[in-house]
């Protein structure tokens, strides 16, 4: 045995990896299993016949073993793979990795589910102490139809003391891998503000409202809530895209007035806007609803099936996995669930991968990667998150150095369960990041948000988003002239119509956002499919719009109601020589984006330099361009309301036949077959079920 092997054996007893394996640069293997033991070597996937050696019991023990290897042996060519056997691993604390857990380019460290076995890492606790409700006062508050179905469990007896708040980031309940509903009324949908109480002259863009959180309700349902400990309202109080949960301060059943606890909503309140009530014991009146008495720690729950026939889990940990300053680390083929915050959080480091994982039933987002480089999320299935999906933030905006962070081949759906607005399936920030080949659907607000420079958004399919909001975008960015260089290409957006069908936006470049290329996309039944909100130097080129109303929107808002935003940028430039902190007229910006050099002296509020070329528009309406903006746009060779000769429009095959008149105008065929996810060994599931 070589010296290296002897040293290895002395650090991790009985791990049978010969020195020849290192010479051949094959990865070493460690194993973790529920029937393992952290006193064993971790060298095999099963306990031996004598029950004296076998896999580790915890992932932390495998991590520590790798630390010991590295401390003694340094880098092991071929790296190390930790293979985790099937089962549900209830985490007592967040699985944490640090710089000392890093691999290297020739020493990757992989934590992976074993073969095709299901490995579940759970940041919550199994609740097994349910009993019938006996408290007469509780039974009296419950709806008569619910009394025989509701059961209770003492969470403090399970060691759970931190419950969080009903306003967010608190404990949640999951039954048979489905999120349950915090007691609410109405059980589905919303009710409307009947009228406002205090007319204080508050207006936004001429729309009247009130800054005071007091309003008249319809009907007499709130009478049931009098005496509740901690009742809340969740509403879209003024704008259709700005929601907030607020605690009820008082209920005047004589005047039918609800008042919420200050501070009041920042935009105020408006007649006709919608809300529902939540966290009310008296409204625990249907299967799947629950209520937690935060004083006593008693959970009340109406399970959808008999409680003994299911598995009830409550979320406890803030995160399932956190990696800080680790590099060359891969996490693959595991399921993460039941944390209150972001399931997997990576900060710092480089060349980290989350691959072929399932992330579900968490209170926050699925994955956040920040201040990292050359890292990404690949082939994961993500659903039922309380917030968004994947957040990628990295790169240097001052130097325009890209981070090369990637979200690719993921299926993200039914997200933003709790935080309904501004929690995208994929959020790109910084410089030089990419979202590609993802399937995104069924969400109350946006699919992809982006800010910064030089991001690529391509080959994604998006539908049924912005379902609970209006004046919102499936893809959204806004409010900065310097955020340039984005490519939005070869995406398929369809069935995006907004809350109650009032209309939403496909690609929303808000408030003077500039220099994005919208090229080669297909929009089908999307209101305001391509939206330029007063910005400049954008291109809308080579896209297909089918039954969109309108296909194109361009306005001159900086010459009207949004003048103040532009004025602030101009003032900052004159005082500091920057726009939003960016030295826009010096390298690298002056070299990368020459249109910025003289922008302050070139009618900065005017939406100049937008090119609209070689698009196809069939059905719906072509454009909604403000007259003050129209003269500053360039329109070229667009095929409008003429049969483009689709292959099979009735079956949504919008490829072009060879005799299409659009091709004669220079239209370039869209690679439709490449849009959406693809089969790959690092794909969590295939085929993808919709």
Secondary structure, DSSP 8 states (H G I E B T S, - for coil): --HHHHHHHHHSTT----HHHHHTT--EEEEE-TT--TTS---SSS--TTSS---BS-HHHHHHHHHHHHHHH---TT-EEEEE-SEEEE-SS-EEE-GGG--BTTB-EEEEE-TT--EEEESEEE----EE---HHHHHHS-TTTTTT-EEEESGGGT-----BTTBS---EEETTEE-EE-EESSSS-EE--EES-----EETTEE-BSS-EEE-SSSGGGGGTT-SS-EEEEE-SSTT--EEEEEEEEETTTTEEEE-SS--TT-B-TT-EEEEES-GGG--STTEEEEETTTTEEEE--SS-GGGS-EEEE--S-SEEEES--SEEEES-EEE--SS-SEEEES-BS-EEES-EEEEESS-SEEEES-BS-EEES-EEEEESS-SEEEEESBTTTTB----EEES-EEEEE-SSS-SS--SEEEEEES-EEES-EEEEESS-SEEEEEE--EEES-EEES-STT-SS-EEEEEES-TT---EEEES-EEEEE--GGG---EEEEEETT---EEEES-EEEEETT-EEEES--S-EEES-EEES-EEEEEEE-GGGTTTHHHHHHHHHHHHHHS-BTTB-TTSTTHHHH-GGGTTGGGS-TTS----EEES-EEESSEEEEE-HHHHTT-EEES-EESS---EEEGGGTEEEE-TT-HHHHTT-----GGGSS----TT-SSSS---
